[in-house]
């Protein structure tokens, strides 16, 4: 059953959705680039360890790097081809990371190698967690947290509610929307794995009201024996954030420094759920993902299934871009990051590739930053009730430790609401990111 209600969270903003140009475009398979480079660090945690050598031939879907400990996942060949090198590749962080370069076979059918199947009905929770780790699945909503680690419930904890996150509140992105429409069966195939792994007794599938067709597809495709409900939420940003979604759906508040597990809930992205339902029954590993390619600078906008390791340059050359393209973002315009090089590769966490032209960039360049006028607009919209104004002033003064101890800097998940409403055009989120990096660097062992 689909419920239309007024469930939501406090604060937040309503930026333009800008989804109309791609939400109606079906997912299309993207061509293979001449060379694919699979970064070994595409997730939170330790990079994977290569298990192939240079010159070795690999099959599409074959494991090419094994997890290095629990907080790590396997990597798989995005194409059948030859390993040309294991060397450094640029990443979105600006650092060079180790990657496996594969040259696809030109005439290959690119069939996917199958592994050991995992049956949701008979597998133990431990076996499911291990299968997800070996399949290389991480959060496909953008965070990149290893999914198996989220599903490993510690002793003394219990989960009663599993939330499947289909809110997709980020402007311009429509990948989850299309997955809900086109891969409904995969979503419902993935949910039993998640329920068995976590012990959750009920499932809530959350969809924002700007996706009524997706809500209807989920309603009509739901198995009769599955204890799940589809809840349609009012459109608001950042509703897709875990803390906000749990509050909106259950009324439970996650305390500062705590996790969803502390309020007996687990949240999994709808695309991640679909991949689990698609991969585990055949023992496959993840080699590609659905990505929205759009923005004013893109000619052939759409939702594409793109191989992991594809260069951004190849993606943009294939879809065509305007001559005056100036900025490219990975992710959406609110929480995405501008790239410094088009040699950066598509990773498991890439939700969107958004290109802007000189027209949009010129408008940003003319926005002069002014001193804080203490209007408190940022305080009024912060979804976790921080004081972004005070945090910004402390960041400018370099008082990073006080930001953490007195104003809960580390609770900020960088949604960008404060920057969006600031009349002084202060880049608050950027200041917070720099402050967090300084705090982490100070804590790191010498």
C-alpha positions, 0 to 999 in steps of 0.5 A: 500500500502507498501512503501519502502523508505529511511525515518529514523532518524539521528544517531543510530547504526546497532547492529546484529539483531540476530532474525533468530532463532525465527522469523520463529517460530509460537506463541505457548501456554505455559503451566500453572505454578503450582502457578502464582503470579500477581504483582500489580505494572506492569506499570508506575503509582500507583499499582492496589488495590486487590478486591479478598481475600485469599481462593477465587476461581477466573475465568481466565480473572476475575478482581482481582485488580482495578485501583487506580486512573487514572494512574493505570490499572486493573489486571486480573486472568491469570488462573482459580484457588484459591487465595492462598495469597496476599503477596510480590513477587520480581520484576525486580527493586530489590524491593519486591512488593505486588502480588496475588498468584493463584494456577490454577485448575488442570482439568480446561478448563481455559475458559476466563471470558467475561465482558462488550463488547465495540464497536468501532463504537458506543463507545465514546472516554471516554468509549474506554479509560475507557474500555482499563483501565479496560482491564488492557492494558499497552504498551506491547513494554516494557515501561509499560505505561498505554495505556488509559492514552496515548489515553486521549487527553487533552483539547487544544491538537489534534492528526492528526496521529496515528502510529502503531509501528511494528519496533521491532528494539531490537536484538533477539526479534521477538514477534511483528513480529509474532503478525503482521503475525499471528494476523493481524486481531486483529491489524486491529480490534484494530486500530478503537478503537485508532482512535476514542479515539484520533481523529486521521485522518490517520494511519501509520503502521511502519515496518522495512525492515527485516520483509517483510513478516509482511509488506505483511501480513499487506498490504493484510489484511488491510480493504479497508475503513481504512485510513492506510498505511504500511511504511517499514523503513530501519533497524536501532536501536533505530528506535522503540523509539517513538521520532525516529519513529515520526521523521522518518515517519513525519519529526517532531521533538519532543522538549526537555521535550515534548511528541508526543502529542506536535507534534500531534501524538500518537504512540502505539505498534503493540502488544498493538493494537492487544490486544485491538482488541482482548480484547475489543469486548468481554470485556476481561481483559489481562491475557497473552502476547507473549514473545520471549524466546531465547538466546544462553542459551535456548534449545527450543527457540521460541515465546510463549504466556505466562500467566502473573505471571509465574515464570522465573524459570518455563519458563526456566525449561520448554524450557530447558537451557544449563548447563553453563547459567549465565545471564538472561535478561528481554527484549532484549540485548540492553535495557533489564535488567539482573535479580537478581532472577529467582523467578521474574514473567512475567509481561505485559511489558515482551517482551523477556526472553533471557539467556546467557551462560558462554561463552558470560558472560566471554567475558564481564568480560574480558572487562576492563573499561578505561578512556574516550578518548574523541573520540566522538563516543557516540556523533555521535550515540546518537539519541537525540543529547546528549553528553554521554561522558560529562554526563558520566564524570559528573556522575562519579563526582556525579554532577547529577543536572548539568547533568539535567540542562546543559546536558538534562539527563532526555531526555535520554531514555537509548537506549544503543547506547553510551555504544555499541560504547564506545571503553573504555567500559564505562557503560554509560547507567548504570551511567545514570540510577544511576544518574536519580535515585539520581535526583528523590530521591532528588526531592521526598518529605521527 
